[in-house]
């Protein structure tokens, strides 16, 4: 099976001892995490850092020891699936600047709020895994 690969991250910050997660909203209104296509010669981590910077304008630090994936068939192709590799990325005291050509908005929310906003079960699972990793 052939895979088209994208990379991104569950992006978060800590404020007053609370974790706050950044969710992006696509032009179609679907919530998720910053991510994008891997360019030739880029590592997965480099792709995630570049895409986060492009989509929400943040300079982040990737936390070692966490990664998660989601895979699904591409609706317009029978010969390939999409694989998205997510890391965990922390930022501090920066404004979020959403990429208007690709996003209709963003939310900064608690874990519970983010779980309510995410429409896809696979993304709720990834957020739950990231949250469990952070609070252990």
C-alpha positions as CSV (number, residue, x, y, z in Angstrom):
1,X,0.0,0.0,0.0
2,X,1.3,3.4,-0.9
3,X,1.1,6.2,1.7
4,X,1.0,10.0,1.3
5,X,2.6,11.3,4.5
6,X,1.9,14.5,6.5
7,X,3.4,15.5,9.8
8,X,2.2,17.9,12.5
9,X,1.7,18.1,16.2
10,X,-0.6,18.5,19.2
11,X,0.3,22.0,20.1
12,X,-0.1,23.2,23.7
13,X,1.0,25.7,26.3
14,X,0.8,25.8,30.0
15,X,-1.0,28.7,31.7
16,X,-1.7,28.9,35.5
17,X,-1.0,25.1,35.9
18,X,-3.5,24.3,33.1
19,X,-2.8,22.8,29.7
20,X,-4.2,24.7,26.8
21,X,-4.4,23.1,23.4
22,X,-4.4,24.8,20.0
23,X,-6.9,23.4,17.5
24,X,-7.2,24.7,14.0
25,X,-10.4,24.8,12.0
26,X,-10.2,24.0,8.3
27,X,-12.0,25.9,5.6
28,X,-14.6,23.1,5.7
29,X,-15.1,23.6,9.4
30,X,-13.3,20.5,10.7
31,X,-11.1,20.8,13.8
32,X,-7.7,19.3,14.0
33,X,-4.0,19.9,14.7
34,X,-1.5,21.8,12.6
35,X,0.0,19.5,10.0
36,X,1.0,19.3,6.3
37,X,2.8,17.5,3.6
38,X,6.3,16.3,4.0
39,X,8.7,17.8,1.6
40,X,11.5,15.9,-0.1
41,X,14.6,15.7,2.2
42,X,12.7,16.8,5.3
43,X,12.5,14.6,8.5
44,X,9.2,14.1,10.0
45,X,10.1,16.5,12.8
46,X,11.3,19.2,10.4
47,X,8.0,18.9,8.6
48,X,6.0,19.3,11.8
49,X,8.0,22.4,12.9
50,X,7.6,24.0,9.4
51,X,3.9,23.3,9.1
52,X,3.2,24.7,12.6
53,X,5.1,27.9,11.8
54,X,3.2,28.2,8.4
55,X,-0.3,27.4,9.7
56,X,-0.3,29.2,13.1
57,X,2.8,31.3,13.2
58,X,4.3,29.6,16.3
59,X,7.8,28.6,17.1
60,X,7.5,25.5,19.2
61,X,9.6,22.9,20.9
62,X,8.9,19.2,20.2
63,X,8.8,17.1,23.3
64,X,10.8,13.9,23.0
65,X,9.1,10.5,23.6
66,X,5.7,11.1,22.0
67,X,4.3,10.4,18.6
68,X,1.0,9.2,17.3
69,X,-0.4,8.4,13.9
70,X,-3.7,8.3,12.0
71,X,-4.3,6.6,8.7
72,X,-7.2,6.6,6.4
73,X,-8.0,5.9,2.7
74,X,-7.8,8.8,0.3
75,X,-11.3,9.5,-1.0
76,X,-10.1,10.2,-4.6
77,X,-7.6,7.4,-4.9
78,X,-7.8,3.6,-4.6
79,X,-4.1,3.0,-4.6
80,X,-3.0,5.1,-1.6
81,X,-3.8,6.0,2.0
82,X,-3.0,9.1,4.0
83,X,-0.7,8.7,7.0
84,X,-0.3,11.6,9.5
85,X,2.4,11.5,12.1
86,X,1.8,13.8,15.1
87,X,4.3,14.9,17.7
88,X,3.8,17.0,20.9
89,X,4.8,20.6,20.6
90,X,4.9,23.3,23.3
91,X,4.9,27.1,22.9
92,X,5.1,30.0,25.2
93,X,3.8,33.6,25.0
94,X,3.4,34.0,21.3
95,X,0.5,35.3,19.3
96,X,-1.2,32.8,17.0
97,X,-1.4,34.0,13.4
98,X,-3.6,31.6,11.4
99,X,-2.9,31.0,7.7
100,X,-6.0,32.5,6.2
101,X,-5.6,30.7,2.8
102,X,-5.9,27.3,4.6
103,X,-7.8,27.9,7.9
104,X,-11.1,29.4,8.9
105,X,-9.9,29.9,12.5
106,X,-8.5,28.4,15.6
107,X,-9.3,27.7,19.3
108,X,-7.1,27.7,22.4
109,X,-8.9,25.4,24.8
110,X,-8.8,23.0,27.7
111,X,-8.6,19.3,27.2
112,X,-12.3,18.9,27.8
113,X,-13.2,21.7,25.4
114,X,-10.9,20.3,22.7
115,X,-12.4,16.8,23.1
116,X,-15.8,18.3,22.4
117,X,-14.7,20.3,19.3
118,X,-12.8,17.4,17.6
119,X,-15.2,15.7,15.2
120,X,-13.0,12.7,14.3
121,X,-12.5,9.8,16.8
122,X,-8.9,9.3,15.7
123,X,-8.1,12.9,16.6
124,X,-9.8,12.6,20.0
125,X,-7.7,9.5,20.6
126,X,-4.5,11.3,19.7
127,X,-5.4,14.2,22.0
128,X,-6.2,11.8,24.8
129,X,-2.9,10.0,24.4
130,X,-1.0,13.4,24.3
131,X,-2.8,14.6,27.4
132,X,-2.0,11.3,29.3
133,X,1.6,11.7,28.3
134,X,1.7,15.3,29.6
135,X,0.1,14.6,33.0
136,X,2.0,11.4,33.9
